[in-house]
Amino acid sequence: MQFIGSASKKGILAGNLEKEIDNIPDAEGVYYRNFPIISTFDGSIQLDALCCADDYGVLIFHIYEEQEYNVAFFETVENAHLRVISLLSEVKSLNRKRQLIVPVTSFVYAPRLINGEIDFEEDDMFIIRHTSELPQLLVASDWDAAINMKAVLSRMQSLTGLKSKTQKRDYLKSPDSKGAALRKLESDLATLDINQTRAVLENVDSVQRIRGLAGSGKTIVLARKIAHLHAQHSDWNIAVTFNTRSLKEQFTRLISLFYKDARQTNEEPNWKKVNILHAWGSPNSEGIYYKACLDNNVKYYDFSMAKYIRAPGETEFQSVCKNWLDNKPINIKKMYDLILIDEAQDFTPEFLKLCYELLGDKKRLVYAYDELQNLSDSSMPSPDEIWGLDSSGQPVVSFNNKACDIILDVCYRNPGPILSAAHALGFGIYRDEMIQMFDFSELWSEIGYEVKAGELAEGKYVELARSSRSSPTLLTSHNTVDDLIQFKYFNNLNEESDWIASEILKNLHEDELLPSDIIVIFPDAIKLRSSVGYLRDKLYSLGVKSNIAGVTSSPDEFFSDDSITFTSIYRAKGNEAAVVYILGAGWCNAVYELSKRRNVLFTAMTRTKAWLRVCGSGSNFMKLLAEFEMVKSNDFKLCFTYPTSEQRETMRVVNRDMTASERRRVNQARSKAEDLTMLLSSEVNPEDIPLDVRNRLIAMLKGQGAL
């Protein structure tokens, strides 16, 4: 039995009840504390506990602490019982001949109740004075939990509306098309796994970190958490923030959906209490930083102004957040009761510290991230590095409670081979010189990889592969690897574009996919508009509409029902599509800033939930293609020697982000080094170079790990 949720306020009694449940032999299922919140005609009811058990069906628990009988309370118990039955009855698969097949039983644990004659008339509702009575009242049922439990969990978790897109696919004619395969994937009922559920229900009074792979459901978890807490604490001011503009529309839709589904009402959330904000903001578009400046009388800087206060090595947003922290008032105005940050790897510590300061005494800050989706070369700092130590030398923020630090290790979006290939190319596993690596080797196991051979330790050879649990088969059981993921080489960008245009036409007509199922990602954001022009013109001539996310469409809009979406990776983050085309992928393997460029490639590859096509031209792409072939030949295992801390530091230096002036200096140094090498190999003897110069040169090269 899995026990999930924050500890009950009815501590001792709730603990006694859980202990009895846990002692029932072979009891399997999920026991939710203080969940769900259900709506009745008399208002909302937060259940003390709900247990979905394989042998017994749905068990509802109420804890009654009073001695005297209260008519209203026991009427609430009956209303809640009927409401749960009604919710489950709405799921077609849980009914036979219009009768619910899931057994539902309610229990009132009332150890202090004096009147011993009080009882329910129904045979599925009981009052118990002592937890030892519970096993005698539990009746094993022959309902088919193996088939139906997922539907039960989906309904009780308020996720049944998440797969509404299936209604769009009534046009399908071929049972074997990609559209038909996608319909099966989308119709699969959504449920939260154990770690996702913990992330939603646990820890609301301190900082919580949620780490997850691309496609592990971080955004859905945050939206569901907001809906749950908003229903539970309607007076809280809640803010969710992010760096990717297109996430605003997604959060609005998800929070509204989950709130309505949980409350069983058409009533929207109170958007005055739930704020969906961009991180920066401006007078024309509210954001966390902008509001923090207004409310605390700190000078606001927009992007153009930020350049004047930006220190070398800082980003513009980092500089303005740092300026706010340096000039904040002594008595900071509390702005929110809860702040959630999605895609937190896009932010420096200064923004997280700013958000922390905007909360009251209860520092309810939730930040979710995926290390490899960082589009710079810096990694996510630890809590100690972000918030530091207090006056007594103790960490300001610590994760002693496991509910404060949750890892989402199951990837539901990307087929296993695609995710493994993305990790291999993102790290440069099969490159002559690896590009980057996690500082903590144990993280590989935590994100769902199994050691198949060797040892997961510094300096040791290891072979890693996705486990079947962490990468559910879904599409892989119906598609060959060669159909799921393809790398295609062309002579130039126009040839890439011609091929993609013909494939998109095939997707729409033969594969029975919708325009909104397809996105085209161009990695170089600066050249996006000019570089995709030829392909967009080609599609237009074929009768296919397209838009560039945030450029030819609204900044907050990503998908359009009747258009193919073209995008840079900065707009694509947080979004997904059935088919992803990456155009001009050779950019991800240029000479400089390889950590950043490979993170862009990783993020682009992991936008797909089904099929991936990576296209490129030139020698840089040829090398990428060779790396992919190595991944493929190793059956999508990651085989490498784990780099030492010194080697990882060298990687960070070599593959770091550079300014234009830094690139010029490095280019000059490389050019002169090559000239010197040629001279020493032909016209000049090493002895002709002064000894002290030779010694300094050798010492410097050794210090950089070159020798």
Secondary structure, 3 states (H helix, E strand, C coil): CEEECCCCCCHHHHHHHHHHHHHCCCCCEEEEECCCEEEECCEEEECCEEEEECCCEEEEEEECCCCCCCHHHHHHHHHHHHHHHHHHHCCHHHEECCEECCCEEEEEECCCCCCCCCCCCCCCEEEECCHHHHHHHCCCCCCCHHHHHHHHHHHHCCCHHHHHHHHHHCCCCCCCCHHHHHHHHHHCCCCCCHHHHHHHHCCCCCCEEEEECCCCCHHHHHHHHHHHHHHHCCCCCEEEEECCCCHHHHHHHHHHHHHHHHHCCCCCCCCCCEEEEECCCECCECEHHHHHHHHHCCCCCCHHHHCCCCCCCCCHHHHHHHHHHHHCCCCCCCCECEEEECCHHHCCHHHHHHHHHCECCCCCEEEEECHHHCCCCCCCCCHHHHHCECCCCCECCCCCCHHHEEEECCCCCCCHHHHHHHHHHHHCCCCCCCCCCCCCCCHHHHCCEEEEEECCCCCCEEEEEECCCCCCCCCCCCCCHHHHEEEEEECCHHHHHHHHHHHHHHHHHCCCCCHHHEEEECCCHHHHHHHCHHHHHHHHHCCCCEEECCCCCCCCCCCECCEEEEECHHHHCCCCEEEEEECCHHHHHCCCCHHHHHHHHHHHHCCEEEEEEEEEEHHHHHHHHHHHHHHHHCCCCEEEECCCHHHHHHHHHHCCCCCHHHHHHHHHHHHHHHHHHHHHCCCCCHHHCCHHHHHHHHHHHHHCCCC
